[in-house]
Amino acid sequence: MTALQERLLKIRNEVDHKATLVAVSKFHPIEKLLAAYEAGQRVFGESRVQELEAKRKTLPTDVEWHFIGHLQTNKVKYIAPYVGLIHAVDSWRLLEEIDRQAQRCDRRIRCLLQLHVAQEESKYGFSAAELRQLLDEGEWRKFEYAQISGLMCMASFTDNTAQIAAEFAQAAALFDWAKGTHFADAAHFCLRSWGMSDDYKIALEQGSNLVRIGSTIFGDRV
Ligand SMILES: *Cc1c(COP(=O)(O)O)cnc(C)c1O
């Protein structure tokens, strides 16, 4: 077994009963993805459409591809035929376009609403108030093909573990509110995507069931 495969299996053991592991392979060469695949990994996360397209053509077809980064509206059409989950839906326009392209492909596309919980300034993600408003307004119910399946967030880039835990806890509370208020009958609304290499252990303690881990498996991105 290679060192990469050992790191992968160690993390899988840590998260397996609690969460699905998304192996974030962005910027890493195809050989590393294949090594992870051979060790049993089937869910991979990428953050650039072109790179995802190229890698998908090379890996076996039973891989489930997740798009984890900021997705431009005009690129949804390229991944709509096959993408397994879109993690970071951060605008109404993007949700609308996912629904339109999913309909064209005659398939449902699962997606997560990105919540902005970090203290850093970021262009991306809904504030808690915006997310509540979006869901309360209810217009999203018209989307038959874009399937809102949960929430996603990224914590602040900090060593302050209490702050990170508080940010994930905020996301967990909003998930519970959304589930209870708008998705009580929707079994598919069940995904809580938080936790990366540096904070996945905290994320698991705060209810994550989908962790996105890159560098701890694949090494530093070049
Ligand atoms: C790159 C990335 C990750 C993985 O980050 P690591 O620190 O390498 O684990 C997770 N989520 C998102 C949205 C990313 O862009």
The ligand as an SDF file (V2000), in Angstrom:
LIG
                    3D

 15 15  0  0  0  0  0  0  0  0999 V2000
   -9.9410   22.8070   -1.4400 C   0  0  0  0  0  0  0  0  0  0  0  0
  -11.2100   22.6610   -0.7100 C   0  0  0  0  0  0  0  0  0  0  0  0
  -11.3480   21.6900    0.2980 C   0  0  0  0  0  0  0  0  0  0  0  0
  -10.2220   20.7860    0.7750 C   0  0  0  0  0  0  0  0  0  0  0  0
   -9.2730   21.5170    1.4680 O   0  0  0  0  0  0  0  0  0  0  0  0
   -8.0710   20.7690    2.2670 P   0  0  0  0  0  0  0  0  0  0  0  0
   -7.6470   21.7790    3.2700 O   0  0  0  0  0  0  0  0  0  0  0  0
   -7.0230   20.4650    1.2680 O   0  0  0  0  0  0  0  0  0  0  0  0
   -8.6180   19.5670    2.8950 O   0  0  0  0  0  0  0  0  0  0  0  0
  -12.5920   21.5610    0.8900 C   0  0  0  0  0  0  0  0  0  0  0  0
  -13.6290   22.3350    0.5300 N   0  0  0  0  0  0  0  0  0  0  0  0
  -13.5320   23.2810   -0.4160 C   0  0  0  0  0  0  0  0  0  0  0  0
  -14.7190   24.0980   -0.7490 C   0  0  0  0  0  0  0  0  0  0  0  0
  -12.3250   23.4700   -1.0720 C   0  0  0  0  0  0  0  0  0  0  0  0
  -12.2250   24.4230   -2.0060 O   0  0  0  0  0  0  0  0  0  0  0  0
  1  2  1  0
  2  3  1  0
  2 14  2  0
  3  4  1  0
  3 10  2  0
  4  5  1  0
  5  6  1  0
  6  7  2  0
  6  8  1  0
  6  9  1  0
 10 11  1  0
 11 12  2  0
 12 13  1  0
 12 14  1  0
 14 15  1  0
M  END
$$$$
